[in-house]
Amino acid sequence: MATHFVLQASGAMFETISPKGWTFCFGVFVCDNEGTPVEGLKKGNFSVWQLTSVGEPTLSMVTELGAEIPSSKMVGIYRLQTKLALALEAPHPQEFVFAIRASFTAKRGAPTIQGFTTVPITYLGDSH
């Protein structure tokens, strides 16, 4: 039986079209302490905290790659995207550090299984 999750993650920023600006995106691999990929997590199972100026950006999307595209065989891989993070005119460069948490409680009163990781992201500004 799993006692905790193990997370590995990377992050990046990309420019959004509407509204114009920049957002954060994370690729997160979640497995249990025995190395088995964790399937079936939803948006409510994840939280992302910005540690640079402590705050919790809103997750706009969580996609389980293996469930959305079974042929990918990417079991336990999740794509997390935040709502708009920076306006186009944001000063650059900037450094950000995030903590990502995944958690799951099987049933009411059962212990919560959880895991954490941290991810740095550098904002270099518009390439135009």
N, CA, C and O atoms as a GROMACS GRO file, in nm:
protein
  512
    1MET      N    1   0.084  -0.119   0.000
    1MET     CA    2   0.000   0.000   0.000
    1MET      C    3   0.089   0.125   0.000
    1MET      O    4   0.187   0.133   0.074
    2ALA      N    5   0.053   0.221  -0.083
    2ALA     CA    6   0.132   0.344  -0.095
    2ALA      C    7   0.122   0.427   0.033
    2ALA      O    8   0.015   0.439   0.093
    3THR      N    9   0.236   0.484   0.072
    3THR     CA   10   0.238   0.572   0.189
    3THR      C   11   0.259   0.717   0.149
    3THR      O   12   0.223   0.808   0.224
    4HIS      N   13   0.318   0.740   0.031
    4HIS     CA   14   0.336   0.876  -0.019
    4HIS      C   15   0.358   0.873  -0.170
    4HIS      O   16   0.385   0.768  -0.229
    5PHE      N   17   0.345   0.990  -0.231
    5PHE     CA   18   0.371   1.006  -0.374
    5PHE      C   19   0.511   1.061  -0.392
    5PHE      O   20   0.564   1.132  -0.307
    6VAL      N   21   0.570   1.028  -0.506
    6VAL     CA   22   0.699   1.084  -0.548
    6VAL      C   23   0.671   1.163  -0.675
    6VAL      O   24   0.616   1.108  -0.772
    7LEU      N   25   0.707   1.291  -0.676
    7LEU     CA   26   0.682   1.377  -0.791
    7LEU      C   27   0.813   1.419  -0.855
    7LEU      O   28   0.912   1.446  -0.787
    8GLN      N   29   0.813   1.424  -0.987
    8GLN     CA   30   0.920   1.484  -1.066
    8GLN      C   31   0.853   1.583  -1.159
    8GLN      O   32   0.750   1.551  -1.218
    9ALA      N   33   0.909   1.703  -1.173
    9ALA     CA   34   0.842   1.804  -1.254
    9ALA      C   35   0.940   1.897  -1.322
    9ALA      O   36   1.052   1.918  -1.276
   10SER      N   37   0.895   1.952  -1.433
   10SER     CA   38   0.964   2.058  -1.505
   10SER      C   39   0.861   2.164  -1.536
   10SER      O   40   0.741   2.136  -1.540
   11GLY      N   41   0.907   2.286  -1.560
   11GLY     CA   42   0.814   2.394  -1.589
   11GLY      C   43   0.866   2.486  -1.697
   11GLY      O   44   0.986   2.492  -1.723
   12ALA      N   45   0.774   2.557  -1.758
   12ALA     CA   46   0.807   2.654  -1.862
   12ALA      C   47   0.700   2.760  -1.866
   12ALA      O   48   0.594   2.746  -1.804
   13MET      N   49   0.728   2.867  -1.940
   13MET     CA   50   0.629   2.971  -1.963
   13MET      C   51   0.600   2.974  -2.111
   13MET      O   52   0.686   2.943  -2.193
   14PHE      N   53   0.476   3.012  -2.146
   14PHE     CA   54   0.447   3.034  -2.287
   14PHE      C   55   0.351   3.150  -2.301
   14PHE      O   56   0.275   3.182  -2.210
   15GLU      N   57   0.356   3.212  -2.418
   15GLU     CA   58   0.274   3.329  -2.446
   15GLU      C   59   0.133   3.286  -2.481
   15GLU      O   60   0.113   3.193  -2.559
   16THR      N   61   0.035   3.352  -2.422
   16THR     CA   62  -0.106   3.322  -2.450
   16THR      C   63  -0.160   3.422  -2.552
   16THR      O   64  -0.110   3.534  -2.564
   17ILE      N   65  -0.263   3.380  -2.624
   17ILE     CA   66  -0.322   3.464  -2.728
   17ILE      C   67  -0.431   3.554  -2.671
   17ILE      O   68  -0.434   3.674  -2.698
   18SER      N   69  -0.521   3.495  -2.593
   18SER     CA   70  -0.631   3.572  -2.537
   18SER      C   71  -0.658   3.528  -2.394
   18SER      O   72  -0.705   3.416  -2.373
   19PRO      N   73  -0.630   3.610  -2.296
   19PRO     CA   74  -0.573   3.742  -2.307
   19PRO      C   75  -0.423   3.734  -2.336
   19PRO      O   76  -0.358   3.634  -2.305
   20LYS      N   77  -0.369   3.840  -2.396
   20LYS     CA   78  -0.226   3.843  -2.428
   20LYS      C   79  -0.146   3.847  -2.299
   20LYS      O   80  -0.172   3.930  -2.212
   21GLY      N   81  -0.051   3.759  -2.287
   21GLY     CA   82   0.034   3.755  -2.169
   21GLY      C   83   0.113   3.626  -2.164
   21GLY      O   84   0.135   3.561  -2.267
   22TRP      N   85   0.155   3.590  -2.045
   22TRP     CA   86   0.237   3.470  -2.023
   22TRP      C   87   0.174   3.386  -1.914
   22TRP      O   88   0.116   3.439  -1.819
   23THR      N   89   0.186   3.254  -1.926
   23THR     CA   90   0.133   3.163  -1.825
   23THR      C   91   0.238   3.057  -1.795
   23THR      O   92   0.333   3.038  -1.871
   24PHE      N   93   0.220   2.989  -1.682
   24PHE     CA   94   0.311   2.882  -1.642
   24PHE      C   95   0.250   2.747  -1.678
   24PHE      O   96   0.129   2.728  -1.669
   25CYS      N   97   0.334   2.655  -1.719
   25CYS     CA   98   0.292   2.519  -1.752
   25CYS      C   99   0.392   2.422  -1.689
   25CYS      O  100   0.513   2.446  -1.694
   26PHE      N  101   0.342   2.315  -1.631
   26PHE     CA  102   0.428   2.217  -1.565
   26PHE      C  103   0.399   2.076  -1.618
   26PHE      O  104   0.283   2.040  -1.639
   27GLY      N  105   0.501   2.000  -1.639
   27GLY     CA  106   0.488   1.858  -1.666
   27GLY      C  107   0.524   1.785  -1.538
   27GLY      O  108   0.635   1.803  -1.486
   28VAL      N  109   0.433   1.704  -1.487
   28VAL     CA  110   0.455   1.639  -1.357
   28VAL      C  111   0.435   1.488  -1.371
   28VAL      O  112   0.333   1.442  -1.422
   29PHE      N  113   0.535   1.412  -1.326
   29PHE     CA  114   0.523   1.266  -1.320
   29PHE      C  115   0.495   1.230  -1.175
   29PHE      O  116   0.569   1.269  -1.085
   30VAL      N  117   0.387   1.155  -1.152
   30VAL     CA  118   0.348   1.115  -1.017
   30VAL      C  119   0.351   0.963  -1.007
   30VAL      O  120   0.284   0.893  -1.084
   31CYS      N  121   0.428   0.913  -0.912
   31CYS     CA  122   0.426   0.768  -0.884
   31CYS      C  123   0.415   0.751  -0.732
   31CYS      O  124   0.438   0.846  -0.657
   32ASP      N  125   0.380   0.630  -0.690
   32ASP     CA  126   0.374   0.605  -0.546
   32ASP      C  127   0.513   0.567  -0.497
   32ASP      O  128   0.607   0.555  -0.576
   33ASN      N  129   0.526   0.547  -0.367
   33ASN     CA  130   0.657   0.518  -0.309
   33ASN      C  131   0.714   0.385  -0.355
   33ASN      O  132   0.831   0.357  -0.331
   34GLU      N  133   0.634   0.302  -0.421
   34GLU     CA  134   0.682   0.175  -0.475
   34GLU      C  135   0.718   0.186  -0.623
   34GLU      O  136   0.759   0.088  -0.685
   35GLY      N  137   0.701   0.308  -0.682
   35GLY     CA  138   0.737   0.331  -0.820
   35GLY      C  139   0.626   0.310  -0.921
   35GLY      O  140   0.651   0.319  -1.042
   36THR      N  141   0.504   0.282  -0.875
   36THR     CA  142   0.391   0.262  -0.966
   36THR      C  143   0.332   0.396  -1.005
   36THR      O  144   0.296   0.475  -0.918
   37PRO      N  145   0.319   0.426  -1.137
   37PRO     CA  146   0.259   0.552  -1.179
   37PRO      C  147   0.117   0.566  -1.125
   37PRO      O  148   0.041   0.469  -1.118
   38VAL      N  149   0.083   0.688  -1.086
   38VAL     CA  150  -0.048   0.717  -1.028
   38VAL      C  151  -0.140   0.771  -1.137
   38VAL      O  152  -0.106   0.868  -1.205
   39GLU      N  153  -0.254   0.708  -1.154
   39GLU     CA  154  -0.353   0.748  -1.253
   39GLU      C  155  -0.476   0.805  -1.185
   39GLU      O  156  -0.500   0.778  -1.068
   40GLY      N  157  -0.553   0.884  -1.260
   40GLY     CA  158  -0.684   0.929  -1.213
   40GLY      C  159  -0.687   1.054  -1.129
   40GLY      O  160  -0.792   1.089  -1.076
   41LEU      N  161  -0.575   1.125  -1.115
   41LEU     CA  162  -0.578   1.248  -1.038
   41LEU      C  163  -0.646   1.358  -1.119
   41LEU      O  164  -0.637   1.361  -1.241
   42LYS      N  165  -0.713   1.449  -1.050
   42LYS     CA  166  -0.787   1.559  -1.112
   42LYS      C  167  -0.731   1.692  -1.062
   42LYS      O  168  -0.639   1.695  -0.981
   43LYS      N  169  -0.788   1.802  -1.112
   43LYS     CA  170  -0.740   1.935  -1.075
   43LYS      C  171  -0.738   1.955  -0.923
   43LYS      O  172  -0.646   2.016  -0.870
   44GLY      N  173  -0.840   1.904  -0.854
   44GLY     CA  174  -0.848   1.919  -0.710
   44GLY      C  175  -0.741   1.844  -0.632
   44GLY      O  176  -0.723   1.868  -0.513
   45ASN      N  177  -0.671   1.752  -0.699
   45ASN     CA  178  -0.564   1.676  -0.633
   45ASN      C  179  -0.430   1.749  -0.638
   45ASN      O  180  -0.333   1.705  -0.575
   46PHE      N  181  -0.422   1.860  -0.711
   46PHE     CA  182  -0.296   1.933  -0.726
   46PHE      C  183  -0.307   2.073  -0.669
   46PHE      O  184  -0.414   2.135  -0.673
   47SER      N  185  -0.198   2.121  -0.615
   47SER     CA  186  -0.186   2.263  -0.581
   47SER      C  187  -0.046   2.308  -0.620
   47SER      O  188   0.052   2.233  -0.609
   48VAL      N  189  -0.040   2.432  -0.666
   48VAL     CA  190   0.087   2.493  -0.707
   48VAL      C  191   0.102   2.621  -0.628
   48VAL      O  192   0.011   2.704  -0.622
   49TRP      N  193   0.218   2.637  -0.566
   49TRP     CA  194   0.246   2.758  -0.488
   49TRP      C  195   0.369   2.826  -0.543
   49TRP      O  196   0.472   2.763  -0.566
   50GLN      N  197   0.358   2.957  -0.564
   50GLN     CA  198   0.475   3.036  -0.603
   50GLN      C  199   0.547   3.074  -0.475
   50GLN      O  200   0.486   3.132  -0.385
   51LEU      N  201   0.674   3.042  -0.465
   51LEU     CA  202   0.749   3.067  -0.343
   51LEU      C  203   0.826   3.199  -0.349
   51LEU      O  204   0.870   3.249  -0.246
   52THR      N  205   0.841   3.256  -0.468
   52THR     CA  206   0.916   3.380  -0.484
   52THR      C  207   0.843   3.495  -0.416
   52THR      O  208   0.904   3.572  -0.342
   53SER      N  209   0.715   3.506  -0.440
   53SER     CA  210   0.628   3.604  -0.371
   53SER      C  211   0.506   3.524  -0.329
   53SER      O  212   0.404   3.523  -0.398
   54VAL      N  213   0.516   3.458  -0.218
   54VAL     CA  214   0.426   3.352  -0.175
   54VAL      C  215   0.280   3.376  -0.217
   54VAL      O  216   0.217   3.474  -0.178
   55GLY      N  217   0.230   3.282  -0.296
   55GLY     CA  218   0.092   3.288  -0.342
   55GLY      C  219   0.059   3.162  -0.420
   55GLY      O  220   0.148   3.091  -0.467
   56GLU      N  221  -0.070   3.136  -0.434
   56GLU     CA  222  -0.116   3.016  -0.505
   56GLU      C  223  -0.181   3.056  -0.637
   56GLU      O  224  -0.296   3.101  -0.638
   57PRO      N  225  -0.108   3.040  -0.750
   57PRO     CA  226  -0.171   3.071  -0.878
   57PRO      C  227  -0.284   2.972  -0.905
   57PRO      O  228  -0.278   2.856  -0.864
   58THR      N  229  -0.386   3.019  -0.974
   58THR     CA  230  -0.502   2.935  -1.004
   58THR      C  231  -0.469   2.840  -1.119
   58THR      O  232  -0.419   2.883  -1.223
   59LEU      N  233  -0.497   2.714  -1.100
   59LEU     CA  234  -0.480   2.617  -1.208
   59LEU      C  235  -0.600   2.627  -1.301
   59LEU      O  236  -0.715   2.617  -1.258
   60SER      N  237  -0.573   2.649  -1.429
   60SER     CA  238  -0.682   2.657  -1.525
   60SER      C  239  -0.707   2.522  -1.591
   60SER      O  240  -0.816   2.496  -1.643
   61MET      N  241  -0.606   2.435  -1.588
   61MET     CA  242  -0.620   2.308  -1.658
   61MET      C  243  -0.525   2.203  -1.598
   61MET      O  244  -0.409   2.233  -1.568
   62VAL      N  245  -0.576   2.083  -1.582
   62VAL     CA  246  -0.493   1.967  -1.547
   62VAL      C  247  -0.532   1.858  -1.644
   62VAL      O  248  -0.648   1.818  -1.653
   63THR      N  249  -0.434   1.808  -1.718
   63THR     CA  250  -0.457   1.704  -1.817
   63THR      C  251  -0.374   1.582  -1.782
   63THR      O  252  -0.252   1.592  -1.764
   64GLU      N  253  -0.439   1.467  -1.771
   64GLU     CA  254  -0.368   1.340  -1.751
   64GLU      C  255  -0.337   1.285  -1.890
   64GLU      O  256  -0.427   1.240  -1.961
   65LEU      N  257  -0.211   1.289  -1.929
   65LEU     CA  258  -0.173   1.255  -2.065
   65LEU      C  259  -0.215   1.113  -2.103
   65LEU      O  260  -0.269   1.092  -2.212
   66GLY      N  261  -0.190   1.017  -2.016
   66GLY     CA  262  -0.224   0.878  -2.047
   66GLY      C  263  -0.372   0.854  -2.064
   66GLY      O  264  -0.411   0.764  -2.138
   67ALA      N  265  -0.456   0.932  -1.996
   67ALA     CA  266  -0.602   0.918  -2.008
   67ALA      C  267  -0.654   0.990  -2.131
   67ALA      O  268  -0.745   0.941  -2.198
   68GLU      N  269  -0.598   1.107  -2.161
   68GLU     CA  270  -0.643   1.185  -2.277
   68GLU      C  271  -0.596   1.124  -2.408
   68GLU      O  272  -0.668   1.124  -2.508
   69ILE      N  273  -0.473   1.072  -2.407
   69ILE     CA  274  -0.414   1.014  -2.528
   69ILE      C  275  -0.355   0.877  -2.490
   69ILE      O  276  -0.234   0.866  -2.471
   70PRO      N  277  -0.439   0.774  -2.478
   70PRO     CA  278  -0.391   0.643  -2.434
   70PRO      C  279  -0.274   0.589  -2.516
   70PRO      O  280  -0.188   0.520  -2.463
   71SER      N  281  -0.271   0.620  -2.645
   71SER     CA  282  -0.163   0.569  -2.729
   71SER      C  283  -0.027   0.626  -2.689
   71SER      O  284   0.077   0.573  -2.730
   72SER      N  285  -0.026   0.734  -2.610
   72SER     CA  286   0.101   0.792  -2.565
   72SER      C  287   0.172   0.700  -2.466
   72SER      O  288   0.294   0.705  -2.453
   73LYS      N  289   0.096   0.616  -2.397
   73LYS     CA  290   0.149   0.527  -2.293
   73LYS      C  291   0.225   0.606  -2.185
   73LYS      O  292   0.319   0.556  -2.124
   74MET      N  293   0.182   0.730  -2.162
   74MET     CA  294   0.244   0.819  -2.063
   74MET      C  295   0.165   0.813  -1.932
   74MET      O  296   0.107   0.913  -1.890
   75VAL      N  297   0.163   0.698  -1.871
   75VAL     CA  298   0.088   0.677  -1.747
   75VAL      C  299   0.155   0.756  -1.633
   75VAL      O  300   0.276   0.750  -1.615
   76GLY      N  301   0.074   0.829  -1.559
   76GLY     CA  302   0.125   0.904  -1.445
   76GLY      C  303   0.180   1.041  -1.480
   76GLY      O  304   0.233   1.110  -1.393
   77ILE      N  305   0.168   1.083  -1.608
   77ILE     CA  306   0.217   1.214  -1.651
   77ILE      C  307   0.099   1.312  -1.659
   77ILE      O  308  -0.003   1.282  -1.721
   78TYR      N  309   0.115   1.426  -1.596
   78TYR     CA  310   0.012   1.529  -1.591
   78TYR      C  311   0.067   1.661  -1.643
   78TYR      O  312   0.183   1.695  -1.620
   79ARG      N  313  -0.019   1.735  -1.712
   79ARG     CA  314   0.014   1.871  -1.758
   79ARG      C  315  -0.070   1.967  -1.677
   79ARG      O  316  -0.193   1.961  -1.680
   80LEU      N  317  -0.005   2.057  -1.605
   80LEU     CA  318  -0.072   2.157  -1.523
   80LEU      C  319  -0.048   2.293  -1.586
   80LEU      O  320   0.066   2.326  -1.621
   81GLN      N  321  -0.153   2.373  -1.601
   81GLN     CA  322  -0.139   2.507  -1.656
   81GLN      C  323  -0.210   2.606  -1.566
   81GLN      O  324  -0.321   2.580  -1.520
   82THR      N  325  -0.144   2.719  -1.539
   82THR     CA  326  -0.205   2.823  -1.457
   82THR      C  327  -0.279   2.923  -1.544
   82THR      O  328  -0.261   2.927  -1.666
   83LYS      N  329  -0.363   3.004  -1.480
   83LYS     CA  330  -0.425   3.116  -1.550
   83LYS      C  331  -0.317   3.219  -1.579
   83LYS      O  332  -0.204   3.203  -1.533
   84LEU      N  333  -0.349   3.322  -1.651
   84LEU     CA  334  -0.254   3.425  -1.690
   84LEU      C  335  -0.164   3.464  -1.573
   84LEU      O  336  -0.213   3.494  -1.464
   85ALA      N  337  -0.033   3.464  -1.596
   85ALA     CA  338   0.062   3.490  -1.489
   85ALA      C  339   0.126   3.628  -1.501
   85ALA      O  340   0.140   3.699  -1.401
   86LEU      N  341   0.165   3.666  -1.621
   86LEU     CA  342   0.234   3.794  -1.642
   86LEU      C  343   0.178   3.863  -1.766
   86LEU      O  344   0.144   3.798  -1.864
   87ALA      N  345   0.170   3.995  -1.761
   87ALA     CA  346   0.132   4.072  -1.879
   87ALA      C  347   0.251   4.077  -1.974
   87ALA      O  348   0.365   4.054  -1.933
   88LEU      N  349   0.225   4.106  -2.099
   88LEU     CA  350   0.332   4.111  -2.199
   88LEU      C  351   0.441   4.210  -2.163
   88LEU      O  352   0.558   4.188  -2.195
   89GLU      N  353   0.405   4.320  -2.096
   89GLU     CA  354   0.504   4.423  -2.065
   89GLU      C  355   0.576   4.399  -1.932
   89GLU      O  356   0.643   4.490  -1.882
   90ALA      N  357   0.565   4.280  -1.876
   90ALA     CA  358   0.630   4.249  -1.748
   90ALA      C  359   0.781   4.266  -1.760
   90ALA      O  360   0.840   4.229  -1.862
   91PRO      N  361   0.844   4.323  -1.656
   91PRO     CA  362   0.990   4.338  -1.661
   91PRO      C  363   1.059   4.203  -1.666
   91PRO      O  364   1.010   4.105  -1.611
   92HIS      N  365   1.171   4.199  -1.733
   92HIS     CA  366   1.244   4.073  -1.745
   92HIS      C  367   1.393   4.100  -1.738
   92HIS      O  368   1.434   4.213  -1.765
   93PRO      N  369   1.475   4.004  -1.704
   93PRO     CA  370   1.436   3.867  -1.665
   93PRO      C  371   1.382   3.861  -1.522
   93PRO      O  372   1.407   3.950  -1.440
   94GLN      N  373   1.307   3.755  -1.494
   94GLN     CA  374   1.256   3.728  -1.360
   94GLN      C  375   1.274   3.580  -1.330
   94GLN      O  376   1.268   3.496  -1.421
   95GLU      N  377   1.296   3.549  -1.205
   95GLU     CA  378   1.309   3.410  -1.160
   95GLU      C  379   1.189   3.375  -1.072
   95GLU      O  380   1.145   3.456  -0.990
   96PHE      N  381   1.137   3.255  -1.090
   96PHE     CA  382   1.025   3.207  -1.010
   96PHE      C  383   1.059   3.068  -0.956
   96PHE      O  384   1.126   2.988  -1.022
   97VAL      N  385   1.014   3.041  -0.836
   97VAL     CA  386   1.028   2.907  -0.778
   97VAL      C  387   0.890   2.863  -0.732
   97VAL      O  388   0.817   2.938  -0.668
   98PHE      N  389   0.854   2.740  -0.768
   98PHE     CA  390   0.723   2.686  -0.736
   98PHE      C  391   0.735   2.558  -0.654
   98PHE      O  392   0.832   2.484  -0.668
   99ALA      N  393   0.636   2.535  -0.569
   99ALA     CA  394   0.620   2.406  -0.502
   99ALA      C  395   0.493   2.344  -0.558
   99ALA      O  396   0.389   2.410  -0.567
  100ILE      N  397   0.502   2.218  -0.596
  100ILE     CA  398   0.386   2.146  -0.649
  100ILE      C  399   0.353   2.033  -0.554
  100ILE      O  400   0.441   1.958  -0.511
  101ARG      N  401   0.224   2.020  -0.522
  101ARG     CA  402   0.177   1.914  -0.432
  101ARG      C  403   0.071   1.833  -0.504
  101ARG      O  404  -0.018   1.889  -0.568
  102ALA      N  405   0.081   1.701  -0.495
  102ALA     CA  406  -0.024   1.611  -0.540
  102ALA      C  407  -0.070   1.534  -0.418
  102ALA      O  408   0.011   1.489  -0.337
  103SER      N  409  -0.202   1.518  -0.404
  103SER     CA  410  -0.255   1.446  -0.288
  103SER      C  411  -0.380   1.370  -0.326
  103SER      O  412  -0.447   1.401  -0.425
  104PHE      N  413  -0.410   1.268  -0.247
  104PHE     CA  414  -0.528   1.186  -0.272
  104PHE      C  415  -0.572   1.123  -0.141
  104PHE      O  416  -0.490   1.070  -0.066
  105THR      N  417  -0.702   1.129  -0.114
  105THR     CA  418  -0.761   1.062   0.001
  105THR      C  419  -0.863   0.962  -0.053
  105THR      O  420  -0.960   1.002  -0.116
  106ALA      N  421  -0.841   0.833  -0.028
  106ALA     CA  422  -0.925   0.727  -0.085
  106ALA      C  423  -1.070   0.737  -0.038
  106ALA      O  424  -1.162   0.726  -0.118
  107LYS      N  425  -1.090   0.758   0.090
  107LYS     CA  426  -1.226   0.771   0.144
  107LYS      C  427  -1.220   0.854   0.271
  107LYS      O  428  -1.114   0.870   0.332
  108ARG      N  429  -1.333   0.906   0.308
  108ARG     CA  430  -1.341   0.994   0.426
  108ARG      C  431  -1.280   0.924   0.548
  108ARG      O  432  -1.313   0.810   0.578
  109GLY      N  433  -1.192   0.994   0.617
  109GLY     CA  434  -1.127   0.940   0.736
  109GLY      C  435  -1.000   0.862   0.706
  109GLY      O  436  -0.924   0.831   0.798
  110ALA      N  437  -0.975   0.830   0.580
  110ALA     CA  438  -0.852   0.759   0.543
  110ALA      C  439  -0.737   0.859   0.540
  110ALA      O  440  -0.759   0.978   0.520
  111PRO      N  441  -0.615   0.811   0.560
  111PRO     CA  442  -0.501   0.903   0.553
  111PRO      C  443  -0.482   0.957   0.411
  111PRO      O  444  -0.508   0.888   0.313
  112THR      N  445  -0.436   1.080   0.402
  112THR     CA  446  -0.408   1.143   0.274
  112THR      C  447  -0.269   1.102   0.228
  112THR      O  448  -0.172   1.111   0.303
  113ILE      N  449  -0.261   1.057   0.104
  113ILE     CA  450  -0.133   1.024   0.042
  113ILE      C  451  -0.093   1.149  -0.035
  113ILE      O  452  -0.173   1.203  -0.112
  114GLN      N  453   0.031   1.196  -0.016
  114GLN     CA  454   0.072   1.317  -0.082
  114GLN      C  455   0.220   1.315  -0.115
  114GLN      O  456   0.296   1.233  -0.063
  115GLY      N  457   0.260   1.406  -0.202
  115GLY     CA  458   0.400   1.422  -0.238
  115GLY      C  459   0.424   1.564  -0.286
  115GLY      O  460   0.330   1.633  -0.326
  116PHE      N  461   0.549   1.607  -0.282
  116PHE     CA  462   0.586   1.744  -0.317
  116PHE      C  463   0.710   1.746  -0.403
  116PHE      O  464   0.791   1.653  -0.401
  117THR      N  465   0.724   1.854  -0.480
  117THR     CA  466   0.848   1.882  -0.550
  117THR      C  467   0.857   2.032  -0.572
  117THR      O  468   0.758   2.103  -0.554
  118THR      N  469   0.973   2.081  -0.611
  118THR     CA  470   0.990   2.222  -0.643
  118THR      C  471   1.040   2.236  -0.786
  118THR      O  472   1.108   2.147  -0.838
  119VAL      N  473   1.006   2.350  -0.849
  119VAL     CA  474   1.040   2.374  -0.990
  119VAL      C  475   1.080   2.522  -1.006
  119VAL      O  476   1.004   2.610  -0.967
  120PRO      N  477   1.198   2.549  -1.064
  120PRO     CA  478   1.231   2.688  -1.098
  120PRO      C  479   1.192   2.719  -1.242
  120PRO      O  480   1.198   2.632  -1.329
  121ILE      N  481   1.152   2.844  -1.268
  121ILE     CA  482   1.123   2.890  -1.404
  121ILE      C  483   1.184   3.029  -1.419
  121ILE      O  484   1.172   3.113  -1.330
  122THR      N  485   1.249   3.054  -1.531
  122THR     CA  486   1.305   3.185  -1.563
  122THR      C  487   1.223   3.248  -1.676
  122THR      O  488   1.201   3.187  -1.780
  123TYR      N  489   1.179   3.371  -1.653
  123TYR     CA  490   1.109   3.449  -1.754
  123TYR      C  491   1.210   3.541  -1.821
  123TYR      O  492   1.267   3.628  -1.754
  124LEU      N  493   1.234   3.524  -1.950
  124LEU     CA  494   1.333   3.603  -2.022
  124LEU      C  495   1.272   3.717  -2.100
  124LEU      O  496   1.345   3.800  -2.155
  125GLY      N  497   1.139   3.723  -2.108
  125GLY     CA  498   1.073   3.828  -2.183
  125GLY      C  499   1.041   3.786  -2.324
  125GLY      O  500   1.070   3.674  -2.365
  126ASP      N  501   0.980   3.877  -2.396
  126ASP     CA  502   0.937   3.852  -2.534
  126ASP      C  503   1.058   3.838  -2.625
  126ASP      O  504   1.154   3.914  -2.612
  127SER      N  505   1.053   3.743  -2.716
  127SER     CA  506   1.165   3.719  -2.807
  127SER      C  507   1.158   3.807  -2.930
  127SER      O  508   1.247   3.798  -3.016
  128HIS      N  509   1.058   3.892  -2.943
  128HIS     CA  510   1.042   3.977  -3.062
  128HIS      C  511   1.123   4.103  -3.050
  128HIS      O  512   1.122   4.186  -3.141
   0.00000   0.00000   0.00000
